[in-house]
Amino acid sequence: IFPSYTLSSSFLQYFNNLYTHFLPSFYNIFTPFLHPFYTLSTHFLHSFEIILTTLLHSSYIIATFFLQFFYTFLHSSHILLTTFQQPFLHTCYTLPTTFTSFLHRFDTLFLHILYTFATIFLHSSYIYLIHFLHLSYNLLTTLLH
């Protein structure tokens, strides 16, 4: 009984010394490094989210602008040709204009939905990453303290 008691007591004493002496010094050494890393990571993630949403928004605006321009060009050509009453050309331009009108409406809706989902995904992933960094930072500082 005595050897096992002595062994377990020395084992507990070792861990008590480790916990009371080593971990606070470890905490004092690593906390100044952890906090700037956490802060820089959150700032980087926030700026990355802003850059990606800006790129998505600008590409959405550019794509809808080009679709609108193409649709307007075909529509104005259609009006110009119907004004001159050229039946063959009128038939040739009626189908593409109708198709382009549908394509323009569908693509604008599709791009808007894609942009919205991408923005929601980016924002939620940014929030989840910030929470993960915050929790891991708190966990590390709690364990080291």
Buried (B, 14 or more C-beta within 10 A) or exposed (E): EEEEEEEEEEEEEEEEEEEEEEEEEBBEEBBEEBEEEBEEBBEEBEEEBEEBBEEBEEBBEEBBEEBEEEBEEBBEBBEEBBEEEEEEBBEEBEEEBEEBBEBBEEBBEEBEEBBEEBBEEBEEEBEEBBEEBEEEBEEBBEEBE
